[in-house]
Amino acid sequence: MKKKALITGITGQDGSYLAELLIKKGYEVHGIVRRVAIENSSFRFWRLKNILKKIKIHSATMESYASIFNIINKTRPQEFYHLAAQSYVDYSFKDEFSTLSSNINSTHYCLSSLRELKLNTKFYFAGSSEMFGKVQETPQNEKTVFHPRSTYGISKVAGFELTRNYREAFDIHASTGILFNHESERRGYEFVTRKISHMVAKIKLKLEKKLELGNLEAKRDWGYAPEYVEAMWLMLQAKKPDDYVVGTGKVYSVKDFTKTAFEVLDLNYENYTKVNKKFFRPSEVELLKSNPKKIYKRLGWKSKVSFNQLVQKMVINDYNLLKKEIN
């Protein structure tokens, strides 16, 4: 009998890669989406176009306990991956209320439903390196103290604590992956990495002249998203639930990403890049660097795609997409 997995946020970057991975492993995959996504499927489901016929989609609102409860009760999955969130950090400064309400409540509703239904379901919560914020030590590991510097980061810390509490209080197999920045060709255009790769391709094709960015000195630990969803899966295969930092352990600045992206298409970033103060965050997170020793030691996970390979994949993909549109 096939294992069943339920994924919230299945239409996003991570959700789509996770769904593909689970299908390859022989799972029956179910996904929760908002009704608006079904009504505008060509726009919302583009990341799932190759597997749409192989998954089962359920319409629900993450702001409703009854809605989430009913779908969990209907599907009764062995594994539940909660990836849905308002995940754009910059937007969380503009709409604090919906970020906190949506991200925290949805996690609580998922966990509470599992408890009420008394299902033997393994639960994964998508944490974030933004929980570390103003870092208290470098690199950051599972014991590093959180100091979030955005409403998004605060909401993720709350989700982390809820997940840990339900694990300890109610003996639920609930784990959090504290994922550092992970990018891909499916990254949303609102994220800085995709903004860079897309604009570099546009500049090469003479569709744009300048790329405007905020803090070029911010340093991040960037990995390749398809590898990170495997880490999520491994956490739910472990006998005991736990929390894991997932990253490469290597750090590059936004300037490094920009420079490398332009070099992919034989351009000099200095000729096309401009710093614009409007893209700076109210409270910057200057440095995030993972210490992924625990997940490697316990689950055998390690990132393989290098920083240069990641940037190249994204730029070439955007260049080819734009070229196709022009022709």
N, C-alpha and C positions, 0 to 999 in steps of 0.2 A: 504494500500500500504506500502511495506517495506521501511524503512529508508535506505539510501545508505551512506556508509562510504568509504572513500579512505585513504589508509595508505601507506606512503613511509617508507622504512625500514621494510617491513612486514616480511622479512626472518630472522630478528634479534631476540634477546631475547624478547624485549618489543613488537615488532610488532607481533610476533607469539601469545603471551599471549593476546594482545589487540584484535587480530582477533578472537580468541576463545571466548573471553568475548562478543564481538559484535554479533557473530553468536548465542550465547546462548540468547541474547536479541532480536533476530529476525531480525537483520540487513542483508542487502545485502552487502557483503564485497568485496571491490576491493583493489588490492595491486599493487604498482609500483615496478618493479625489473629491474635490468640491464639485457641486452641481455645475458651476460655471465652466469647469474644465470639460465636462461632457458636452455642454452646449456649444463649446468652441474647441472641439477636439483637434482640428487640424493645427491650431496654434498651440494648444496646451500639451498635446501628446507627441510633439515632433521627436522627442528623445526616445519614445517607445515604438516608433513606426515599424521597426523590424520584428517586434515581439508582441504587438498588440493582440494578435489572434491567439497567443499562447498564454495570456494572463486574464484574470477575472477582475473587473473593475467594479467598485462599489462607491456610490455617491453618499457623502456624509459631510457634516460640518464639524471641524475639530473643536469648535466652541460649544458643542452640545454633548453633555454626558450621555444622554439617552441614545443619541446618534452613534457614538463610538461603541457603547455597550452592545447595542443591537447587532452591529457588524461583527464584533468579536464573538458574540454568542452564536451568530449565524455561521461564521467560518470555522470557529474553534481551532485556531492554528497551533502547531507545535512551536513555532517561532514567530515572534512579533518584533519587527524593526520599526521603531518610532523615529523617523527622520524629518517629518514635517515641522516647519517652523518659519517664522519671519526671520530669515537668516542674513539679511543685508545689514551690516553693522551701521553704515552711514544713515540708513533710513530709520534705524532704531532711535537715533537722536531726535528725529523729526516727529516720530509718532511713538512716544514712550508707552502710552497707555495700551494701545493694541498689541505692541510687542510683548509687554509683560503679561497682559491678560491671555493672549493667544498661546504664547510659548509655555507659560507655567501651567495654565489650566488644562491644556491638551495633554500634557504629560501626566498630570494628576488623574485625569479622566481615564487614560489608558491603564495606568497602574491600578486604580480603584476598580475598574471593570474586571481585570484579571483576578483581583482579590475576591470580589463578589461572586464571580462565576466559578471560583475554585478550580480553575483550569491549570494543568501542569505545563503551562506555556512559558518558554524562555523569552525574556524581554531584553531588547537592546535599546539604550537611549543614546542619541547622538549629542555628545558633549562637544566642547570646542576649546581650542587654545586661547580664545578670547576670555575665558574664565580666569586666566592668569593675569591678564591686563598689565598693570604696573608690576612687573615681575620682581619677586622677592629673592630669586636665585636663578642662575643660568648654568647649565640648561635646566628646563623644567621637567619634573617627573611626577609620579602619582602622589607624592607626599608634599609637593610644593604648595604653599599657602596661596589661595585665590585672592586676587585683588582686581576685580573687573573694572574696566573704565568705559563701559557703554551699557545701555539698557539691555542690549542683546546679551552681553556677557553676564550681566546680573541674572537674566532669565535662564541662562544655561546653568549657572551655579545652583539656582533654585531647583531646576530639573535634576541635576546631579544629586542633590541632597534628598529629593523625593525618591529617586531611584534607590539610593543607598538605604534610606529609611524603610522602604517596602521590602528590600532584600533582608534587612536585619530583623524587622518587626514581624513580617508575615512569611518569611522563608520562601520568597519568590526568587527564582533564578533570574536576577536582573543585573545587567552589566552596563557600564558607561564606557564608551570609547571617547577619549579626549583627543580628538583629531586635530592635528595642526593643518595649516593651509594645504588643500589638495585641489588641484586644477585639472582641466582637460579640455578637449574640443567641445564638450557639452556645457561648459561653464556659462552662466548667465551673463549677458552683456553689461549688466550693472556692476559686476565685479572688476576690480582694477586690472587683473591679469588678462581678462577677455577684452577689456577696453583697449589695453595695449596691443594685443595681438591683432585685433580687428582694425585698429587705426593704423598700425604699421602696414598692414596689407592694403588699406585704402590709400595711404600715402605712396606706396610703391606703384599703385595703379593710377596715380594722379587724380584720385577722387577727393583727397583731403590734402591740406598743406601742413597743419600743425597738430601735435598731440599735447593736450593740456593735462597736467597731473598735479597732485598735491605734494605730500611729503615724500621726496625721493629717497630720503635716508632711512625710512622705516625698514626694518629687517625682519624677514619671515623665513620660516622653515617650509619650503614648498615641495610637495610630492605629487604623484600622478593618481588621480581619483580611482581608476579601476583597480589599482592595487589596494586601496584603502577599504573598499567594500569587502574584500577578502578577509581583512582584519576583523571587520564586524562579524562576519560569518564564523570565523574561528572562535570568537568570544562565546558564541552560543553553542559551540561544540564542546567547550570545556566542561569538565565534570562539576566544577564549582564556579559560581559567578564571581566576577571581580571587575575592577576598573583598570583601564589600560591607556597609557599615552601612546599615540600613534603618530609617527613622523619620521623624517630622514636623519635628524641629528645634525643637519647642515643648514647654514644660514646665508641668505643673499638679500641684498637691498632691492627696493623698487627700482632704483637706478640700474642695478645689475640686470634685473629682468628686462627693463626697457632697452638697455644697451645690447643685450643678447638678442632680443627680438628684432631689432633693426639690423643687426649683423646677419641674421638668417637670410634677409633679402638684400644683403650687400649695401646697406645704408648706414650712415653715421648718425646716431641718436641726437648728438649735439646740434645738428642742423635743423631738427624737426620738433624738438621737445621744449615745452615752456611750462614753468611752474606757476600755478594759479592758486592763490591763497584760499579761494572759495572751496577748494577740494580738501582742505585740511580739516581734521576732526576737532571738535571742541576739546577733547582730551585724547591725545595721541597714545598709541601703544607702540613704543619704539623698537622693542626687540622680543621676538618669540622664537625659542630654540628648544626642540624636544630632546629628551633622553629616553629613547625607545628600548632600553635594555630589557625591561621586564617582559614586554610582549614577545621579544625575540627569544628570550630564555625559556618562557613558559609555553608559548604557542607557536614558536618557530617562524614568526612573521618578520620580514625585512623588506624595505623598499628596494626596488631594482632600477627603475627608470631614473636617470640622472636629471639634474636641473636643466642642463643644455638640451637634452632629449625632449624634456617636457615643453620647453619654450618653443623648440623647433616644431613639434607636433601641432601646437596651437597656432603658430603663425602660418605654417604651410596649409593647414586646414582652412583658415580664414581667407588666405590668398586664393586658394582653389575655389572656395564657395563664391567669392566676389567675382572672380574671373568668369565663372559659369553664369552668374547673373548678368554680367555685361554682355556676354556673347549670346 
